[in-house]
Amino acid sequence: MHMFVKGFFGGNGIVGAQVPVGTGVAFAMKYLKRPACCFTLYGDGAANQGQVFEAFNMAALWKLPVVFGCENNKYGMVRIF
């Protein structure tokens, strides 16, 4: 799939920023009564970002048509001191 096609809203470099964007797309689909679902993927390095948790909460509370997928792309690291 090409990056710049109709229906693709991803491609930013900010860690976890695509999760709220995907939640917003899902909100728009529900608001416009479109029979579709938004697939939102993020890396494991974004799993501790606040905007990710906020987007999860909003999607759950509003029952949005969105599927979140976390990819273990080996960029999330745990520091042990």
mmCIF file of the N, C-alpha and C atoms, coordinates in Angstrom:
data_MODEL
# 
_entry.id   MODEL 
# 
loop_
_atom_site.group_PDB 
_atom_site.id 
_atom_site.type_symbol 
_atom_site.label_atom_id 
_atom_site.label_alt_id 
_atom_site.label_comp_id 
_atom_site.label_asym_id 
_atom_site.label_entity_id 
_atom_site.label_seq_id 
_atom_site.pdbx_PDB_ins_code 
_atom_site.Cartn_x 
_atom_site.Cartn_y 
_atom_site.Cartn_z 
_atom_site.occupancy 
_atom_site.B_iso_or_equiv 
_atom_site.pdbx_formal_charge 
_atom_site.auth_seq_id 
_atom_site.auth_comp_id 
_atom_site.auth_asym_id 
_atom_site.auth_atom_id 
_atom_site.pdbx_PDB_model_num 
ATOM 1   N N  . MET A 1 1  ? 0.849   -1.178 0.000  1.00 0.00 ? 1  MET A N  1 
ATOM 2   C CA . MET A 1 1  ? 0.000   0.000  0.000  1.00 0.00 ? 1  MET A CA 1 
ATOM 3   C C  . MET A 1 1  ? 0.890   1.236  0.000  1.00 0.00 ? 1  MET A C  1 
ATOM 4   N N  . HIS A 1 2  ? 0.523   2.167  -0.812 1.00 0.00 ? 2  HIS A N  1 
ATOM 5   C CA . HIS A 1 2  ? 1.266   3.423  -0.869 1.00 0.00 ? 2  HIS A CA 1 
ATOM 6   C C  . HIS A 1 2  ? 0.907   4.292  0.322  1.00 0.00 ? 2  HIS A C  1 
ATOM 7   N N  . MET A 1 3  ? 1.834   5.151  0.701  1.00 0.00 ? 3  MET A N  1 
ATOM 8   C CA . MET A 1 3  ? 1.626   5.968  1.888  1.00 0.00 ? 3  MET A CA 1 
ATOM 9   C C  . MET A 1 3  ? 0.577   7.052  1.679  1.00 0.00 ? 3  MET A C  1 
ATOM 10  N N  . PHE A 1 4  ? 0.496   7.615  0.508  1.00 0.00 ? 4  PHE A N  1 
ATOM 11  C CA . PHE A 1 4  ? -0.420  8.734  0.279  1.00 0.00 ? 4  PHE A CA 1 
ATOM 12  C C  . PHE A 1 4  ? -1.566  8.286  -0.620 1.00 0.00 ? 4  PHE A C  1 
ATOM 13  N N  . VAL A 1 5  ? -2.485  7.556  -0.036 1.00 0.00 ? 5  VAL A N  1 
ATOM 14  C CA . VAL A 1 5  ? -3.669  7.111  -0.752 1.00 0.00 ? 5  VAL A CA 1 
ATOM 15  C C  . VAL A 1 5  ? -4.896  7.475  0.078  1.00 0.00 ? 5  VAL A C  1 
ATOM 16  N N  . LYS A 1 6  ? -6.041  7.443  -0.551 1.00 0.00 ? 6  LYS A N  1 
ATOM 17  C CA . LYS A 1 6  ? -7.281  7.758  0.141  1.00 0.00 ? 6  LYS A CA 1 
ATOM 18  C C  . LYS A 1 6  ? -7.506  6.761  1.284  1.00 0.00 ? 6  LYS A C  1 
ATOM 19  N N  . GLY A 1 7  ? -7.771  7.278  2.460  1.00 0.00 ? 7  GLY A N  1 
ATOM 20  C CA . GLY A 1 7  ? -8.051  6.419  3.607  1.00 0.00 ? 7  GLY A CA 1 
ATOM 21  C C  . GLY A 1 7  ? -6.840  6.105  4.465  1.00 0.00 ? 7  GLY A C  1 
ATOM 22  N N  . PHE A 1 8  ? -5.662  6.642  4.136  1.00 0.00 ? 8  PHE A N  1 
ATOM 23  C CA . PHE A 1 8  ? -4.465  6.420  4.949  1.00 0.00 ? 8  PHE A CA 1 
ATOM 24  C C  . PHE A 1 8  ? -4.089  7.738  5.606  1.00 0.00 ? 8  PHE A C  1 
ATOM 25  N N  . PHE A 1 9  ? -4.099  7.779  6.931  1.00 0.00 ? 9  PHE A N  1 
ATOM 26  C CA . PHE A 1 9  ? -3.867  9.032  7.650  1.00 0.00 ? 9  PHE A CA 1 
ATOM 27  C C  . PHE A 1 9  ? -2.617  8.984  8.518  1.00 0.00 ? 9  PHE A C  1 
ATOM 28  N N  . GLY A 1 10 ? -1.757  8.022  8.305  1.00 0.00 ? 10 GLY A N  1 
ATOM 29  C CA . GLY A 1 10 ? -0.585  7.857  9.149  1.00 0.00 ? 10 GLY A CA 1 
ATOM 30  C C  . GLY A 1 10 ? 0.661   8.487  8.571  1.00 0.00 ? 10 GLY A C  1 
ATOM 31  N N  . GLY A 1 11 ? 1.792   8.121  9.145  1.00 0.00 ? 11 GLY A N  1 
ATOM 32  C CA . GLY A 1 11 ? 3.063   8.555  8.613  1.00 0.00 ? 11 GLY A CA 1 
ATOM 33  C C  . GLY A 1 11 ? 3.724   9.700  9.341  1.00 0.00 ? 11 GLY A C  1 
ATOM 34  N N  . ASN A 1 12 ? 3.473   9.874  10.630 1.00 0.00 ? 12 ASN A N  1 
ATOM 35  C CA . ASN A 1 12 ? 4.185   10.931 11.356 1.00 0.00 ? 12 ASN A CA 1 
ATOM 36  C C  . ASN A 1 12 ? 5.262   10.307 12.234 1.00 0.00 ? 12 ASN A C  1 
ATOM 37  N N  . GLY A 1 13 ? 6.239   11.122 12.609 1.00 0.00 ? 13 GLY A N  1 
ATOM 38  C CA . GLY A 1 13 ? 7.377   10.602 13.347 1.00 0.00 ? 13 GLY A CA 1 
ATOM 39  C C  . GLY A 1 13 ? 7.343   10.833 14.839 1.00 0.00 ? 13 GLY A C  1 
ATOM 40  N N  . ILE A 1 14 ? 6.303   11.445 15.368 1.00 0.00 ? 14 ILE A N  1 
ATOM 41  C CA . ILE A 1 14 ? 6.205   11.690 16.803 1.00 0.00 ? 14 ILE A CA 1 
ATOM 42  C C  . ILE A 1 14 ? 5.756   10.395 17.485 1.00 0.00 ? 14 ILE A C  1 
ATOM 43  N N  . VAL A 1 15 ? 6.438   10.021 18.557 1.00 0.00 ? 15 VAL A N  1 
ATOM 44  C CA . VAL A 1 15 ? 6.156   8.746  19.226 1.00 0.00 ? 15 VAL A CA 1 
ATOM 45  C C  . VAL A 1 15 ? 4.733   8.724  19.769 1.00 0.00 ? 15 VAL A C  1 
ATOM 46  N N  . GLY A 1 16 ? 3.936   7.816  19.262 1.00 0.00 ? 16 GLY A N  1 
ATOM 47  C CA . GLY A 1 16 ? 2.571   7.633  19.734 1.00 0.00 ? 16 GLY A CA 1 
ATOM 48  C C  . GLY A 1 16 ? 1.561   8.614  19.185 1.00 0.00 ? 16 GLY A C  1 
ATOM 49  N N  . ALA A 1 17 ? 1.953   9.520  18.316 1.00 0.00 ? 17 ALA A N  1 
ATOM 50  C CA . ALA A 1 17 ? 1.023   10.552 17.831 1.00 0.00 ? 17 ALA A CA 1 
ATOM 51  C C  . ALA A 1 17 ? -0.066  9.983  16.936 1.00 0.00 ? 17 ALA A C  1 
ATOM 52  N N  . GLN A 1 18 ? 0.178   8.840  16.312 1.00 0.00 ? 18 GLN A N  1 
ATOM 53  C CA . GLN A 1 18 ? -0.827  8.277  15.414 1.00 0.00 ? 18 GLN A CA 1 
ATOM 54  C C  . GLN A 1 18 ? -2.000  7.677  16.176 1.00 0.00 ? 18 GLN A C  1 
ATOM 55  N N  . VAL A 1 19 ? -1.846  7.406  17.465 1.00 0.00 ? 19 VAL A N  1 
ATOM 56  C CA . VAL A 1 19 ? -2.940  6.810  18.229 1.00 0.00 ? 19 VAL A CA 1 
ATOM 57  C C  . VAL A 1 19 ? -4.096  7.805  18.407 1.00 0.00 ? 19 VAL A C  1 
ATOM 58  N N  . PRO A 1 20 ? -3.854  9.061  18.852 1.00 0.00 ? 20 PRO A N  1 
ATOM 59  C CA . PRO A 1 20 ? -4.956  10.006 18.900 1.00 0.00 ? 20 PRO A CA 1 
ATOM 60  C C  . PRO A 1 20 ? -5.509  10.363 17.515 1.00 0.00 ? 20 PRO A C  1 
ATOM 61  N N  . VAL A 1 21 ? -4.652  10.356 16.511 1.00 0.00 ? 21 VAL A N  1 
ATOM 62  C CA . VAL A 1 21 ? -5.136  10.614 15.146 1.00 0.00 ? 21 VAL A CA 1 
ATOM 63  C C  . VAL A 1 21 ? -6.094  9.511  14.724 1.00 0.00 ? 21 VAL A C  1 
ATOM 64  N N  . GLY A 1 22 ? -5.719  8.259  14.966 1.00 0.00 ? 22 GLY A N  1 
ATOM 65  C CA . GLY A 1 22 ? -6.600  7.139  14.640 1.00 0.00 ? 22 GLY A CA 1 
ATOM 66  C C  . GLY A 1 22 ? -7.899  7.170  15.420 1.00 0.00 ? 22 GLY A C  1 
ATOM 67  N N  . THR A 1 23 ? -7.829  7.595  16.667 1.00 0.00 ? 23 THR A N  1 
ATOM 68  C CA . THR A 1 23 ? -9.040  7.729  17.473 1.00 0.00 ? 23 THR A CA 1 
ATOM 69  C C  . THR A 1 23 ? -9.945  8.814  16.894 1.00 0.00 ? 23 THR A C  1 
ATOM 70  N N  . GLY A 1 24 ? -9.351  9.896  16.438 1.00 0.00 ? 24 GLY A N  1 
ATOM 71  C CA . GLY A 1 24 ? -10.130 10.956 15.804 1.00 0.00 ? 24 GLY A CA 1 
ATOM 72  C C  . GLY A 1 24 ? -10.766 10.511 14.500 1.00 0.00 ? 24 GLY A C  1 
ATOM 73  N N  . VAL A 1 25 ? -10.054 9.723  13.720 1.00 0.00 ? 25 VAL A N  1 
ATOM 74  C CA . VAL A 1 25 ? -10.624 9.185  12.480 1.00 0.00 ? 25 VAL A CA 1 
ATOM 75  C C  . VAL A 1 25 ? -11.798 8.264  12.801 1.00 0.00 ? 25 VAL A C  1 
ATOM 76  N N  . ALA A 1 26 ? -11.640 7.443  13.837 1.00 0.00 ? 26 ALA A N  1 
ATOM 77  C CA . ALA A 1 26 ? -12.734 6.558  14.246 1.00 0.00 ? 26 ALA A CA 1 
ATOM 78  C C  . ALA A 1 26 ? -13.937 7.363  14.726 1.00 0.00 ? 26 ALA A C  1 
ATOM 79  N N  . PHE A 1 27 ? -13.678 8.463  15.450 1.00 0.00 ? 27 PHE A N  1 
ATOM 80  C CA . PHE A 1 27 ? -14.777 9.325  15.881 1.00 0.00 ? 27 PHE A CA 1 
ATOM 81  C C  . PHE A 1 27 ? -15.509 9.909  14.672 1.00 0.00 ? 27 PHE A C  1 
ATOM 82  N N  . ALA A 1 28 ? -14.749 10.350 13.672 1.00 0.00 ? 28 ALA A N  1 
ATOM 83  C CA . ALA A 1 28 ? -15.370 10.903 12.468 1.00 0.00 ? 28 ALA A CA 1 
ATOM 84  C C  . ALA A 1 28 ? -16.206 9.856  11.746 1.00 0.00 ? 28 ALA A C  1 
ATOM 85  N N  . MET A 1 29 ? -15.718 8.616  11.677 1.00 0.00 ? 29 MET A N  1 
ATOM 86  C CA . MET A 1 29 ? -16.482 7.558  11.021 1.00 0.00 ? 29 MET A CA 1 
ATOM 87  C C  . MET A 1 29 ? -17.779 7.261  11.769 1.00 0.00 ? 29 MET A C  1 
ATOM 88  N N  . LYS A 1 30 ? -17.716 7.276  13.099 1.00 0.00 ? 30 LYS A N  1 
ATOM 89  C CA . LYS A 1 30 ? -18.937 7.045  13.874 1.00 0.00 ? 30 LYS A CA 1 
ATOM 90  C C  . LYS A 1 30 ? -19.895 8.218  13.716 1.00 0.00 ? 30 LYS A C  1 
ATOM 91  N N  . TYR A 1 31 ? -19.375 9.439  13.762 1.00 0.00 ? 31 TYR A N  1 
ATOM 92  C CA . TYR A 1 31 ? -20.205 10.642 13.635 1.00 0.00 ? 31 TYR A CA 1 
ATOM 93  C C  . TYR A 1 31 ? -20.902 10.697 12.272 1.00 0.00 ? 31 TYR A C  1 
ATOM 94  N N  . LEU A 1 32 ? -20.174 10.308 11.229 1.00 0.00 ? 32 LEU A N  1 
ATOM 95  C CA . LEU A 1 32 ? -20.733 10.330 9.875  1.00 0.00 ? 32 LEU A CA 1 
ATOM 96  C C  . LEU A 1 32 ? -21.507 9.058  9.535  1.00 0.00 ? 32 LEU A C  1 
ATOM 97  N N  . LYS A 1 33 ? -21.605 8.136  10.516 1.00 0.00 ? 33 LYS A N  1 
ATOM 98  C CA . LYS A 1 33 ? -22.335 6.879  10.354 1.00 0.00 ? 33 LYS A CA 1 
ATOM 99  C C  . LYS A 1 33 ? -21.798 6.051  9.180  1.00 0.00 ? 33 LYS A C  1 
ATOM 100 N N  . ARG A 1 34 ? -20.477 5.998  9.068  1.00 0.00 ? 34 ARG A N  1 
ATOM 101 C CA . ARG A 1 34 ? -19.827 5.189  8.032  1.00 0.00 ? 34 ARG A CA 1 
ATOM 102 C C  . ARG A 1 34 ? -19.607 3.775  8.570  1.00 0.00 ? 34 ARG A C  1 
ATOM 103 N N  . PRO A 1 35 ? -19.935 2.754  7.793  1.00 0.00 ? 35 PRO A N  1 
ATOM 104 C CA . PRO A 1 35 ? -19.733 1.367  8.258  1.00 0.00 ? 35 PRO A CA 1 
ATOM 105 C C  . PRO A 1 35 ? -18.281 0.939  8.057  1.00 0.00 ? 35 PRO A C  1 
ATOM 106 N N  . ALA A 1 36 ? -17.391 1.465  8.861  1.00 0.00 ? 36 ALA A N  1 
ATOM 107 C CA . ALA A 1 36 ? -15.962 1.183  8.706  1.00 0.00 ? 36 ALA A CA 1 
ATOM 108 C C  . ALA A 1 36 ? -15.304 1.107  10.076 1.00 0.00 ? 36 ALA A C  1 
ATOM 109 N N  . CYS A 1 37 ? -14.069 0.643  10.076 1.00 0.00 ? 37 CYS A N  1 
ATOM 110 C CA . CYS A 1 37 ? -13.281 0.527  11.290 1.00 0.00 ? 37 CYS A CA 1 
ATOM 111 C C  . CYS A 1 37 ? -11.891 1.091  11.019 1.00 0.00 ? 37 CYS A C  1 
ATOM 112 N N  . CYS A 1 38 ? -11.312 1.738  12.002 1.00 0.00 ? 38 CYS A N  1 
ATOM 113 C CA . CYS A 1 38 ? -9.975  2.316  11.870 1.00 0.00 ? 38 CYS A CA 1 
ATOM 114 C C  . CYS A 1 38 ? -8.968  1.416  12.579 1.00 0.00 ? 38 CYS A C  1 
ATOM 115 N N  . PHE A 1 39 ? -7.920  1.019  11.876 1.00 0.00 ? 39 PHE A N  1 
ATOM 116 C CA . PHE A 1 39 ? -6.837  0.234  12.460 1.00 0.00 ? 39 PHE A CA 1 
ATOM 117 C C  . PHE A 1 39 ? -5.692  1.173  12.781 1.00 0.00 ? 39 PHE A C  1 
ATOM 118 N N  . THR A 1 40 ? -5.338  1.269  14.056 1.00 0.00 ? 40 THR A N  1 
ATOM 119 C CA . THR A 1 40 ? -4.303  2.178  14.522 1.00 0.00 ? 40 THR A CA 1 
ATOM 120 C C  . THR A 1 40 ? -3.155  1.371  15.107 1.00 0.00 ? 40 THR A C  1 
ATOM 121 N N  . LEU A 1 41 ? -1.988  1.497  14.495 1.00 0.00 ? 41 LEU A N  1 
ATOM 122 C CA . LEU A 1 41 ? -0.819  0.742  14.925 1.00 0.00 ? 41 LEU A CA 1 
ATOM 123 C C  . LEU A 1 41 ? 0.206   1.676  15.543 1.00 0.00 ? 41 LEU A C  1 
ATOM 124 N N  . TYR A 1 42 ? 0.883   1.191  16.573 1.00 0.00 ? 42 TYR A N  1 
ATOM 125 C CA . TYR A 1 42 ? 1.926   1.976  17.228 1.00 0.00 ? 42 TYR A CA 1 
ATOM 126 C C  . TYR A 1 42 ? 3.006   1.032  17.729 1.00 0.00 ? 42 TYR A C  1 
ATOM 127 N N  . GLY A 1 43 ? 4.183   1.560  17.950 1.00 0.00 ? 43 GLY A N  1 
ATOM 128 C CA . GLY A 1 43 ? 5.299   0.746  18.425 1.00 0.00 ? 43 GLY A CA 1 
ATOM 129 C C  . GLY A 1 43 ? 5.326   0.650  19.935 1.00 0.00 ? 43 GLY A C  1 
ATOM 130 N N  . ASP A 1 44 ? 6.076   -0.319 20.432 1.00 0.00 ? 44 ASP A N  1 
ATOM 131 C CA . ASP A 1 44 ? 6.131   -0.545 21.875 1.00 0.00 ? 44 ASP A CA 1 
ATOM 132 C C  . ASP A 1 44 ? 6.767   0.619  22.621 1.00 0.00 ? 44 ASP A C  1 
ATOM 133 N N  . GLY A 1 45 ? 7.534   1.446  21.954 1.00 0.00 ? 45 GLY A N  1 
ATOM 134 C CA . GLY A 1 45 ? 8.115   2.625  22.598 1.00 0.00 ? 45 GLY A CA 1 
ATOM 135 C C  . GLY A 1 45 ? 7.073   3.672  22.959 1.00 0.00 ? 45 GLY A C  1 
ATOM 136 N N  . ALA A 1 46 ? 5.915   3.612  22.330 1.00 0.00 ? 46 ALA A N  1 
ATOM 137 C CA . ALA A 1 46 ? 4.843   4.568  22.615 1.00 0.00 ? 46 ALA A CA 1 
ATOM 138 C C  . ALA A 1 46 ? 3.880   4.069  23.676 1.00 0.00 ? 46 ALA A C  1 
ATOM 139 N N  . ALA A 1 47 ? 4.100   2.867  24.179 1.00 0.00 ? 47 ALA A N  1 
ATOM 140 C CA . ALA A 1 47 ? 3.138   2.259  25.102 1.00 0.00 ? 47 ALA A CA 1 
ATOM 141 C C  . ALA A 1 47 ? 3.037   2.987  26.440 1.00 0.00 ? 47 ALA A C  1 
ATOM 142 N N  . ASN A 1 48 ? 3.997   3.833  26.770 1.00 0.00 ? 48 ASN A N  1 
ATOM 143 C CA . ASN A 1 48 ? 3.929   4.550  28.049 1.00 0.00 ? 48 ASN A CA 1 
ATOM 144 C C  . ASN A 1 48 ? 3.632   6.036  27.866 1.00 0.00 ? 48 ASN A C  1 
ATOM 145 N N  . GLN A 1 49 ? 3.180   6.442  26.712 1.00 0.00 ? 49 GLN A N  1 
ATOM 146 C CA . GLN A 1 49 ? 2.888   7.847  26.436 1.00 0.00 ? 49 GLN A CA 1 
ATOM 147 C C  . GLN A 1 49 ? 1.478   8.201  26.901 1.00 0.00 ? 49 GLN A C  1 
ATOM 148 N N  . GLY A 1 50 ? 1.329   9.358  27.477 1.00 0.00 ? 50 GLY A N  1 
ATOM 149 C CA . GLY A 1 50 ? 0.033   9.784  28.009 1.00 0.00 ? 50 GLY A CA 1 
ATOM 150 C C  . GLY A 1 50 ? -1.049  9.912  26.965 1.00 0.00 ? 50 GLY A C  1 
ATOM 151 N N  . GLN A 1 51 ? -0.686  10.415 25.779 1.00 0.00 ? 51 GLN A N  1 
ATOM 152 C CA . GLN A 1 51 ? -1.705  10.601 24.743 1.00 0.00 ? 51 GLN A CA 1 
ATOM 153 C C  . GLN A 1 51 ? -2.256  9.258  24.265 1.00 0.00 ? 51 GLN A C  1 
ATOM 154 N N  . VAL A 1 52 ? -1.474  8.199  24.395 1.00 0.00 ? 52 VAL A N  1 
ATOM 155 C CA . VAL A 1 52 ? -1.954  6.871  24.019 1.00 0.00 ? 52 VAL A CA 1 
ATOM 156 C C  . VAL A 1 52 ? -3.043  6.418  24.992 1.00 0.00 ? 52 VAL A C  1 
ATOM 157 N N  . PHE A 1 53 ? -2.813  6.588  26.288 1.00 0.00 ? 53 PHE A N  1 
ATOM 158 C CA . PHE A 1 53 ? -3.814  6.206  27.285 1.00 0.00 ? 53 PHE A CA 1 
ATOM 159 C C  . PHE A 1 53 ? -5.082  7.055  27.160 1.00 0.00 ? 53 PHE A C  1 
ATOM 160 N N  . GLU A 1 54 ? -4.912  8.347  26.896 1.00 0.00 ? 54 GLU A N  1 
ATOM 161 C CA . GLU A 1 54 ? -6.076  9.205  26.716 1.00 0.00 ? 54 GLU A CA 1 
ATOM 162 C C  . GLU A 1 54 ? -6.905  8.774  25.514 1.00 0.00 ? 54 GLU A C  1 
ATOM 163 N N  . ALA A 1 55 ? -6.239  8.413  24.435 1.00 0.00 ? 55 ALA A N  1 
ATOM 164 C CA . ALA A 1 55 ? -6.949  7.959  23.241 1.00 0.00 ? 55 ALA A CA 1 
ATOM 165 C C  . ALA A 1 55 ? -7.670  6.643  23.500 1.00 0.00 ? 55 ALA A C  1 
ATOM 166 N N  . PHE A 1 56 ? -7.025  5.719  24.236 1.00 0.00 ? 56 PHE A N  1 
ATOM 167 C CA . PHE A 1 56 ? -7.688  4.465  24.599 1.00 0.00 ? 56 PHE A CA 1 
ATOM 168 C C  . PHE A 1 56 ? -8.956  4.734  25.405 1.00 0.00 ? 56 PHE A C  1 
ATOM 169 N N  . ASN A 1 57 ? -8.856  5.622  26.395 1.00 0.00 ? 57 ASN A N  1 
ATOM 170 C CA . ASN A 1 57 ? -10.015 5.935  27.243 1.00 0.00 ? 57 ASN A CA 1 
ATOM 171 C C  . ASN A 1 57 ? -11.150 6.549  26.441 1.00 0.00 ? 57 ASN A C  1 
ATOM 172 N N  . MET A 1 58 ? -10.817 7.497  25.572 1.00 0.00 ? 58 MET A N  1 
ATOM 173 C CA . MET A 1 58 ? -11.858 8.127  24.753 1.00 0.00 ? 58 MET A CA 1 
ATOM 174 C C  . MET A 1 58 ? -12.522 7.111  23.833 1.00 0.00 ? 58 MET A C  1 
ATOM 175 N N  . ALA A 1 59 ? -11.726 6.243  23.218 1.00 0.00 ? 59 ALA A N  1 
ATOM 176 C CA . ALA A 1 59 ? -12.283 5.235  22.316 1.00 0.00 ? 59 ALA A CA 1 
ATOM 177 C C  . ALA A 1 59 ? -13.205 4.275  23.054 1.00 0.00 ? 59 ALA A C  1 
ATOM 178 N N  . ALA A 1 60 ? -12.826 3.909  24.265 1.00 0.00 ? 60 ALA A N  1 
ATOM 179 C CA . ALA A 1 60 ? -13.665 2.995  25.038 1.00 0.00 ? 60 ALA A CA 1 
ATOM 180 C C  . ALA A 1 60 ? -14.944 3.668  25.513 1.00 0.00 ? 60 ALA A C  1 
ATOM 181 N N  . LEU A 1 61 ? -14.829 4.889  26.034 1.00 0.00 ? 61 LEU A N  1 
ATOM 182 C CA . LEU A 1 61 ? -16.008 5.590  26.542 1.00 0.00 ? 61 LEU A CA 1 
ATOM 183 C C  . LEU A 1 61 ? -17.022 5.896  25.446 1.00 0.00 ? 61 LEU A C  1 
ATOM 184 N N  . TRP A 1 62 ? -16.524 6.249  24.274 1.00 0.00 ? 62 TRP A N  1 
ATOM 185 C CA . TRP A 1 62 ? -17.413 6.614  23.162 1.00 0.00 ? 62 TRP A CA 1 
ATOM 186 C C  . TRP A 1 62 ? -17.734 5.437  22.245 1.00 0.00 ? 62 TRP A C  1 
ATOM 187 N N  . LYS A 1 63 ? -17.209 4.241  22.587 1.00 0.00 ? 63 LYS A N  1 
ATOM 188 C CA . LYS A 1 63 ? -17.452 3.024  21.795 1.00 0.00 ? 63 LYS A CA 1 
ATOM 189 C C  . LYS A 1 63 ? -17.141 3.264  20.311 1.00 0.00 ? 63 LYS A C  1 
ATOM 190 N N  . LEU A 1 64 ? -15.922 3.718  20.064 1.00 0.00 ? 64 LEU A N  1 
ATOM 191 C CA . LEU A 1 64 ? -15.505 4.055  18.702 1.00 0.00 ? 64 LEU A CA 1 
ATOM 192 C C  . LEU A 1 64 ? -15.079 2.812  17.928 1.00 0.00 ? 64 LEU A C  1 
ATOM 193 N N  . PRO A 1 65 ? -15.277 2.824  16.609 1.00 0.00 ? 65 PRO A N  1 
ATOM 194 C CA . PRO A 1 65 ? -14.880 1.678  15.772 1.00 0.00 ? 65 PRO A CA 1 
ATOM 195 C C  . PRO A 1 65 ? -13.387 1.723  15.452 1.00 0.00 ? 65 PRO A C  1 
ATOM 196 N N  . VAL A 1 66 ? -12.555 1.369  16.426 1.00 0.00 ? 66 VAL A N  1 
ATOM 197 C CA . VAL A 1 66 ? -11.107 1.426  16.240 1.00 0.00 ? 66 VAL A CA 1 
ATOM 198 C C  . VAL A 1 66 ? -10.464 0.183  16.849 1.00 0.00 ? 66 VAL A C  1 
ATOM 199 N N  . VAL A 1 67 ? -9.430  -0.312 16.176 1.00 0.00 ? 67 VAL A N  1 
ATOM 200 C CA . VAL A 1 67 ? -8.638  -1.438 16.675 1.00 0.00 ? 67 VAL A CA 1 
ATOM 201 C C  . VAL A 1 67 ? -7.221  -0.922 16.857 1.00 0.00 ? 67 VAL A C  1 
ATOM 202 N N  . PHE A 1 68 ? -6.676  -1.061 18.067 1.00 0.00 ? 68 PHE A N  1 
ATOM 203 C CA . PHE A 1 68 ? -5.319  -0.619 18.362 1.00 0.00 ? 68 PHE A CA 1 
ATOM 204 C C  . PHE A 1 68 ? -4.396  -1.835 18.328 1.00 0.00 ? 68 PHE A C  1 
ATOM 205 N N  . GLY A 1 69 ? -3.279  -1.687 17.650 1.00 0.00 ? 69 GLY A N  1 
ATOM 206 C CA . GLY A 1 69 ? -2.304  -2.768 17.579 1.00 0.00 ? 69 GLY A CA 1 
ATOM 207 C C  . GLY A 1 69 ? -0.934  -2.267 18.001 1.00 0.00 ? 69 GLY A C  1 
ATOM 208 N N  . CYS A 1 70 ? -0.313  -2.969 18.945 1.00 0.00 ? 70 CYS A N  1 
ATOM 209 C CA . CYS A 1 70 ? 1.016   -2.598 19.424 1.00 0.00 ? 70 CYS A CA 1 
ATOM 210 C C  . CYS A 1 70 ? 2.050   -3.536 18.806 1.00 0.00 ? 70 CYS A C  1 
ATOM 211 N N  . GLU A 1 71 ? 3.002   -2.952 18.094 1.00 0.00 ? 71 GLU A N  1 
ATOM 212 C CA . GLU A 1 71 ? 4.056   -3.728 17.440 1.00 0.00 ? 71 GLU A CA 1 
ATOM 213 C C  . GLU A 1 71 ? 5.326   -3.699 18.287 1.00 0.00 ? 71 GLU A C  1 
ATOM 214 N N  . ASN A 1 72 ? 5.889   -4.853 18.539 1.00 0.00 ? 72 ASN A N  1 
ATOM 215 C CA . ASN A 1 72 ? 7.167   -4.917 19.235 1.00 0.00 ? 72 ASN A CA 1 
ATOM 216 C C  . ASN A 1 72 ? 8.260   -4.719 18.187 1.00 0.00 ? 72 ASN A C  1 
ATOM 217 N N  . ASN A 1 73 ? 8.603   -3.457 17.935 1.00 0.00 ? 73 ASN A N  1 
ATOM 218 C CA . ASN A 1 73 ? 9.605   -3.157 16.917 1.00 0.00 ? 73 ASN A CA 1 
ATOM 219 C C  . ASN A 1 73 ? 10.992  -2.949 17.521 1.00 0.00 ? 73 ASN A C  1 
ATOM 220 N N  . LYS A 1 74 ? 11.148  -3.318 18.771 1.00 0.00 ? 74 LYS A N  1 
ATOM 221 C CA . LYS A 1 74 ? 12.438  -3.313 19.486 1.00 0.00 ? 74 LYS A CA 1 
ATOM 222 C C  . LYS A 1 74 ? 12.990  -1.903 19.747 1.00 0.00 ? 74 LYS A C  1 
ATOM 223 N N  . TYR A 1 75 ? 12.132  -0.864 19.640 1.00 0.00 ? 75 TYR A N  1 
ATOM 224 C CA . TYR A 1 75 ? 12.595  0.489  19.957 1.00 0.00 ? 75 TYR A CA 1 
ATOM 225 C C  . TYR A 1 75 ? 12.278  0.889  21.390 1.00 0.00 ? 75 TYR A C  1 
ATOM 226 N N  . GLY A 1 76 ? 11.325  0.215  22.026 1.00 0.00 ? 76 GLY A N  1 
ATOM 227 C CA . GLY A 1 76 ? 11.038  0.505  23.428 1.00 0.00 ? 76 GLY A CA 1 
ATOM 228 C C  . GLY A 1 76 ? 12.077  -0.188 24.297 1.00 0.00 ? 76 GLY A C  1 
ATOM 229 N N  . MET A 1 77 ? 12.686  0.557  25.188 1.00 0.00 ? 77 MET A N  1 
ATOM 230 C CA . MET A 1 77 ? 13.734  -0.019 26.031 1.00 0.00 ? 77 MET A CA 1 
ATOM 231 C C  . MET A 1 77 ? 13.423  0.217  27.500 1.00 0.00 ? 77 MET A C  1 
ATOM 232 N N  . VAL A 1 78 ? 13.847  -0.697 28.340 1.00 0.00 ? 78 VAL A N  1 
ATOM 233 C CA . VAL A 1 78 ? 13.709  -0.557 29.785 1.00 0.00 ? 78 VAL A CA 1 
ATOM 234 C C  . VAL A 1 78 ? 15.104  -0.346 30.353 1.00 0.00 ? 78 VAL A C  1 
ATOM 235 N N  . ARG A 1 79 ? 15.264  0.697  31.129 1.00 0.00 ? 79 ARG A N  1 
ATOM 236 C CA . ARG A 1 79 ? 16.564  0.967  31.750 1.00 0.00 ? 79 ARG A CA 1 
ATOM 237 C C  . ARG A 1 79 ? 16.566  0.415  33.152 1.00 0.00 ? 79 ARG A C  1 
ATOM 238 N N  . ILE A 1 80 ? 17.536  -0.384 33.449 1.00 0.00 ? 80 ILE A N  1 
ATOM 239 C CA . ILE A 1 80 ? 17.696  -0.942 34.791 1.00 0.00 ? 80 ILE A CA 1 
ATOM 240 C C  . ILE A 1 80 ? 18.957  -0.368 35.381 1.00 0.00 ? 80 ILE A C  1 
ATOM 241 N N  . PHE A 1 81 ? 18.833  0.281  36.499 1.00 0.00 ? 81 PHE A N  1 
ATOM 242 C CA . PHE A 1 81 ? 19.995  0.924  37.146 1.00 0.00 ? 81 PHE A CA 1 
ATOM 243 C C  . PHE A 1 81 ? 20.508  0.076  38.272 1.00 0.00 ? 81 PHE A C  1 
# 
